[in-house]
Amino acid sequence: MFDFLLDASPLFVTVIMFSTMLFMMAIGAPLAWALMVSGMLSAYLMFGTGGLDLLLASAYSTMDNFILISLPLFILMGLILERSGITDDLFDMIYKVMGSIPGGLGVGTVFICAIIAAMAGVSGAATVSLGLIALPAMIKRGYEKKIVMGTIMAGGALGFLIPPSLLMIIYAFLSRDSVGKLFVAGIMPGFLLATIYIIYILIRSYINPTMGPPVPHGERVSMSQKLKALRHMILPAVLVMAVLGCIILGVTSPSEASAIGAGGALVIAITRGRMNIKILMDVLLNTTKLTGMLIWIAIAATFFSRVYMGLGAGMLVSDFIHDSYRTSTTLSGLASINLAGFYCSLSWVFSASFLR
């Protein structure tokens, strides 16, 4: 009945599959289901029931991949540190150390977001944690709502870039790239973006002191108390540097480093008296939920790509890239489009987060 679809052009296949995926996402379907429904529909229409065997093969190859072992362990590391009160301690430290300068709490919030990103590997952890802690504290001390919300939202997004980013692990699995190299590549852009946010907050608070006023003199602490507060940074910083250092220097694989991180986080929480059975069970439950969600995305993405390549549409992409390299003008044009899109997106993020 659908034999004519077997001779469909790569462009037609691309339009059908991506249109179906975008439609599913537009009606509110999760990403994993959008990819899976699009792949299953295309595989069934063009290959019949035999095409659905690709789904089983995709699930097996995904679960058999050593790279993905690091996913639950990095998630476990981040959740242990978050649920054991590390975020509260970090904000208390930043409040005491930087609260006396204009915009100091905003700067500290971005700094904590970068630290949480390096601990948890997911942007939602920083956004939720600081939304509960930093937001009421900054509003109480007279910070304007637009810079408070912008700081938390923009800083929370750093988890996509700063390793150990969970999205980088998923990307490495799908593209067969090195997780370690992706982590190294994400360090400078992530911390550069955090630095830009910090400079922006300081400049805006200097120009308009009412936007980010310093804490009142009565709430400021002495230098000795500031130095004492810095001790909260020591153990999390050592753990993060140990995990990333092992990966960057090639001492261990990312999967082995994630095990070191999870074990180290548990030791820190127990040492500081912040861990009990209830917290541990909650952490394990949430780790299982988040890992399951990411694994389903990986399975669906693998299935989608196999169906897409099996229908011959992958040649459309490879031919486009091959033809683009024939002329320097075309290549320069593509690079310019990418840069323009990057700068437009960056400008939109700044505008949406800080200026509205």
C-alpha positions as CSV (number, residue, x, y, z in Angstrom):
1,M,0.0,0.0,0.0
2,F,2.8,2.3,0.8
3,D,5.4,0.9,-1.7
4,F,5.7,4.2,-3.4
5,L,7.3,5.6,-0.3
6,L,10.3,3.3,-0.8
7,D,11.4,5.5,-3.7
8,A,10.8,8.7,-1.8
9,S,13.6,11.3,-2.2
10,P,15.8,12.1,0.8
11,L,14.3,15.6,0.9
12,F,10.8,14.1,1.2
13,V,11.9,11.8,4.0
14,T,13.6,14.6,5.8
15,V,10.5,16.8,5.6
16,I,8.1,14.0,6.8
17,M,10.2,12.8,9.7
18,F,11.2,16.2,11.1
19,S,7.7,17.6,10.5
20,T,6.2,14.7,12.5
21,M,8.8,15.2,15.3
22,L,8.1,19.0,15.5
23,F,4.4,18.4,15.5
24,M,4.6,16.0,18.4
25,M,6.7,18.5,20.3
26,A,4.3,21.3,19.5
27,I,1.4,19.4,21.1
28,G,3.4,18.9,24.2
29,A,4.8,15.4,23.8
30,P,8.2,14.7,25.5
31,L,11.2,14.7,23.3
32,A,11.7,11.0,23.6
33,W,8.2,10.2,22.4
34,A,8.4,12.8,19.6
35,L,11.5,11.1,18.2
36,M,10.1,7.6,18.7
37,V,6.7,8.2,17.2
38,S,8.3,9.9,14.2
39,G,10.8,7.1,13.7
40,M,8.2,4.3,14.2
41,L,5.7,5.9,11.8
42,S,8.3,6.3,9.1
43,A,9.8,2.8,9.7
44,Y,6.3,1.2,9.5
45,L,5.1,3.1,6.4
46,M,8.3,2.4,4.4
47,F,9.5,-1.0,5.7
48,G,6.4,-2.5,7.3
49,T,6.5,-4.3,10.7
50,G,10.1,-5.4,10.0
51,G,11.2,-1.8,10.3
52,L,10.2,-1.8,13.9
53,D,13.0,-4.2,14.7
54,L,15.3,-1.2,14.5
55,L,13.7,-0.1,17.8
56,L,14.8,-3.2,19.6
57,A,18.3,-2.9,18.1
58,S,18.5,0.7,19.1
59,A,17.4,-0.1,22.7
60,Y,20.0,-2.9,23.0
61,S,22.9,-0.9,21.6
62,T,22.0,2.0,23.9
63,M,21.9,-0.1,27.0
64,D,25.1,-1.8,26.0
65,N,27.1,1.4,25.7
66,F,29.9,2.0,28.3
67,I,29.7,5.8,28.0
68,L,26.2,6.0,29.4
69,I,27.4,4.5,32.7
70,S,28.5,7.9,33.7
71,L,25.0,9.4,33.4
72,P,23.5,8.0,36.6
73,L,26.7,8.4,38.6
74,F,27.1,12.1,37.7
75,I,23.4,12.6,38.5
76,L,23.9,10.9,41.8
77,M,26.9,13.0,42.6
78,G,25.0,16.2,41.9
79,L,21.9,15.2,43.8
80,I,23.8,14.1,46.9
81,L,25.6,17.5,47.0
82,E,22.4,19.4,46.4
83,R,20.2,17.5,48.9
84,S,22.9,17.6,51.6
85,G,22.7,21.3,51.9
86,I,25.8,22.3,50.0
87,T,23.8,24.9,48.0
88,D,22.7,26.6,51.2
89,D,26.2,26.7,52.5
90,L,27.6,28.1,49.3
91,F,25.0,30.9,49.2
92,D,25.7,31.7,52.8
93,M,29.4,32.0,52.0
94,I,28.7,34.2,49.0
95,Y,26.3,36.4,51.0
96,K,29.0,37.0,53.6
97,V,31.9,37.5,51.2
98,M,30.4,39.5,48.4
99,G,27.2,41.0,49.9
100,S,28.9,44.3,50.7
101,I,29.5,45.3,47.0
102,P,26.8,46.6,44.6
103,G,25.4,43.6,42.7
104,G,27.4,41.2,44.9
105,L,24.5,38.8,45.6
106,G,23.8,38.6,41.8
107,V,27.5,38.0,41.1
108,G,27.5,35.4,43.8
109,T,24.4,33.7,42.4
110,V,26.1,33.3,38.9
111,F,29.2,32.0,40.7
112,I,27.2,29.4,42.6
113,C,25.4,28.4,39.4
114,A,28.7,27.7,37.8
115,I,29.8,25.6,40.8
116,I,26.5,23.7,40.8
117,A,26.8,23.1,37.1
118,A,30.3,21.6,37.7
119,M,28.8,19.4,40.5
120,A,25.5,18.4,39.0
121,G,25.9,18.5,35.2
122,V,22.3,19.7,34.7
123,S,21.0,23.3,34.5
124,G,17.7,22.6,36.3
125,A,19.5,21.9,39.6
126,A,20.9,25.4,39.9
127,T,17.7,27.0,38.7
128,V,15.5,25.2,41.3
129,S,18.0,25.5,44.2
130,L,18.7,29.2,43.8
131,G,15.1,29.9,42.9
132,L,14.3,28.8,46.4
133,I,17.3,30.3,48.2
134,A,18.7,33.3,46.3
135,L,15.5,34.8,44.9
136,P,13.8,35.7,48.2
137,A,17.1,36.8,49.7
138,M,17.9,39.2,46.8
139,I,14.3,40.6,46.6
140,K,14.3,41.1,50.4
141,R,17.4,43.3,50.1
142,G,16.0,45.5,47.4
143,Y,17.2,43.9,44.2
144,E,15.0,44.6,41.2
145,K,13.0,41.6,40.1
146,K,14.3,41.7,36.5
147,I,17.9,41.3,37.5
148,V,17.0,38.7,40.1
149,M,15.1,36.5,37.6
150,G,17.7,37.1,34.8
151,T,20.6,36.2,37.0
152,I,19.0,32.9,38.2
153,M,17.7,31.9,34.7
154,A,20.9,32.8,32.8
155,G,23.2,31.4,35.5
156,G,21.1,28.2,35.6
157,A,21.6,27.6,31.9
158,L,25.4,27.3,32.4
159,G,24.9,23.6,33.2
160,F,24.6,22.9,29.4
161,L,28.2,24.0,28.9
162,I,30.2,23.4,32.0
163,P,31.3,19.8,32.5
164,P,30.3,17.3,33.5
165,S,27.3,18.3,31.3
166,L,24.8,15.4,30.9
167,L,23.9,16.7,27.4
168,M,27.5,16.4,26.4
169,I,27.5,12.8,27.5
170,I,24.3,12.1,25.4
171,Y,25.8,14.0,22.4
172,A,29.1,12.0,22.7
173,F,27.0,8.8,22.7
174,L,25.0,9.8,19.6
175,S,28.0,11.2,17.7
176,R,30.6,8.7,18.8
177,D,32.8,11.6,20.0
178,S,35.1,11.5,23.0
179,V,33.3,12.6,26.2
180,G,36.6,13.8,27.7
181,K,37.3,16.1,24.7
182,L,33.8,17.5,24.8
183,F,34.3,18.3,28.5
184,V,37.6,20.0,27.8
185,A,35.9,22.0,25.0
186,G,33.1,23.2,27.2
187,I,35.2,24.5,30.1
188,M,36.3,27.8,28.6
189,P,33.0,28.8,26.9
190,G,31.1,27.9,30.1
191,F,33.3,30.0,32.4
192,L,33.7,32.7,29.9
193,L,29.9,33.1,29.7
194,A,29.7,33.1,33.5
195,T,32.4,35.9,33.5
196,I,30.4,37.9,31.0
197,Y,27.3,37.7,33.2
198,I,29.3,38.8,36.2
199,I,30.8,41.8,34.5
200,Y,27.4,42.8,33.2
201,I,25.8,42.6,36.6
202,L,28.6,44.7,38.1
203,I,28.4,47.3,35.4
204,R,24.6,47.6,35.6
205,S,24.7,47.8,39.5
206,Y,27.4,50.4,39.3
207,I,25.5,52.6,36.8
208,N,22.2,52.1,38.7
209,P,22.9,51.2,42.3
210,T,19.2,50.7,43.1
211,M,19.1,47.7,40.7
212,G,21.5,45.7,42.9
213,P,22.2,47.5,46.2
214,P,24.8,46.2,48.7
215,V,23.5,44.6,51.9
216,P,22.9,47.0,54.8
217,H,25.9,47.8,57.1
218,G,24.2,46.1,60.0
219,E,24.2,42.8,58.1
220,R,27.9,42.9,57.0
221,V,30.4,40.6,58.6
222,S,34.1,41.0,59.6
223,M,37.0,39.7,57.5
224,S,37.6,36.8,59.9
225,Q,34.0,35.7,59.4
226,K,34.4,35.9,55.6
227,L,37.5,33.8,55.7
228,K,35.7,31.3,58.0
229,A,32.8,31.1,55.5
230,L,35.1,30.2,52.7
231,R,35.6,26.8,54.3
232,H,32.3,25.7,52.7
233,M,34.0,26.0,49.3
234,I,36.9,23.6,50.1
235,L,35.4,20.1,49.9
236,P,33.1,20.8,46.9
237,A,35.9,22.5,45.0
238,V,38.3,19.7,45.7
239,L,35.8,17.1,44.5
240,V,35.0,19.0,41.3
241,M,38.6,19.6,40.5
242,A,39.5,15.9,41.2
243,V,36.7,14.6,38.9
244,L,37.4,17.0,36.0
245,G,41.2,16.7,36.5
246,C,41.1,12.9,36.2
247,I,39.1,13.3,32.9
248,I,41.2,16.1,31.4
249,L,44.6,14.6,32.3
250,G,43.5,11.2,31.1
251,V,44.0,9.5,34.5
252,T,40.6,7.9,34.3
253,S,37.7,7.6,31.8
254,P,34.6,9.8,32.3
255,S,32.7,6.7,33.6
256,E,35.4,6.0,36.2
257,A,35.6,9.6,37.2
258,S,31.8,9.7,37.7
259,A,32.1,6.9,40.1
260,I,34.8,8.8,42.0
261,G,32.6,11.8,42.1
262,A,29.5,9.9,43.4
263,G,31.6,8.2,46.1
264,G,33.3,11.5,47.0
265,A,30.0,13.3,47.3
266,L,28.6,10.6,49.6
267,V,31.7,10.8,51.8
268,I,31.4,14.6,52.0
269,A,27.7,14.4,52.9
270,I,28.3,11.8,55.6
271,T,31.4,13.6,57.0
272,R,29.4,16.8,57.4
273,G,26.5,15.0,59.0
274,R,24.1,15.9,56.2
275,M,23.1,12.3,55.1
276,N,20.5,9.9,56.4
277,I,18.5,7.0,55.1
278,K,15.6,9.2,54.1
279,I,17.7,11.7,52.1
280,L,19.7,8.8,50.5
281,M,16.5,7.0,49.3
282,D,15.1,10.3,47.9
283,V,18.4,10.9,46.1
284,L,18.4,7.3,44.6
285,L,14.8,7.6,43.6
286,N,15.3,10.9,41.8
287,T,18.5,9.6,40.2
288,T,16.6,6.6,38.8
289,K,13.8,8.9,37.4
290,L,16.2,11.3,35.7
291,T,18.4,8.6,34.4
292,G,15.4,6.7,32.9
293,M,14.3,9.9,31.1
294,L,17.7,10.5,29.6
295,I,18.1,6.8,28.6
296,W,14.8,6.9,26.8
297,I,15.9,10.1,24.9
298,A,19.1,8.3,23.9
299,I,17.2,5.2,22.7
300,A,14.7,7.3,20.7
301,A,17.4,9.5,19.2
302,T,19.3,6.4,18.1
303,F,16.2,4.8,16.6
304,F,15.3,8.0,14.8
305,S,18.8,8.4,13.3
306,R,18.9,4.7,12.2
307,V,15.5,5.0,10.4
308,Y,16.6,8.3,8.9
309,M,19.9,6.8,7.6
310,G,18.2,3.6,6.5
311,L,15.9,5.5,4.3
312,G,18.9,7.1,2.5
313,A,18.2,10.5,3.8
314,G,21.5,10.7,5.5
315,M,23.1,11.3,2.0
316,L,21.2,14.6,1.8
317,V,23.2,15.9,4.8
318,S,26.5,14.4,3.7
319,D,26.1,15.7,0.1
320,F,25.3,19.1,1.4
321,I,28.4,19.3,3.6
322,H,30.6,17.8,0.8
323,D,29.3,20.4,-1.8
324,S,29.7,23.2,0.7
325,Y,33.5,22.5,1.0
326,R,33.9,22.9,-2.8
327,T,33.9,26.6,-2.7
328,S,35.3,28.8,0.0
329,T,32.5,31.3,-0.6
330,T,29.8,28.8,0.4
331,L,31.9,27.6,3.4
332,S,32.4,31.2,4.6
333,G,28.7,31.9,4.1
334,L,27.8,28.9,6.3
335,A,30.2,30.0,9.0
336,S,28.8,33.5,8.9
337,I,25.2,32.1,9.3
338,N,26.3,30.1,12.3
339,L,28.1,33.1,13.9
340,A,25.1,35.3,13.2
341,G,22.7,32.8,14.7
342,F,25.0,32.5,17.8
343,Y,25.2,36.2,18.3
344,C,21.4,36.7,17.8
345,S,20.7,33.9,20.3
346,L,23.1,35.4,22.8
347,S,21.6,38.8,22.4
348,W,18.1,37.3,22.8
349,V,19.2,35.6,26.0
350,F,20.6,38.8,27.5
351,S,17.5,40.8,26.5
352,A,15.1,38.2,27.8
353,S,17.0,37.5,31.0
354,F,18.2,40.9,32.1
355,L,16.5,43.8,30.3
356,R,12.8,42.9,30.4
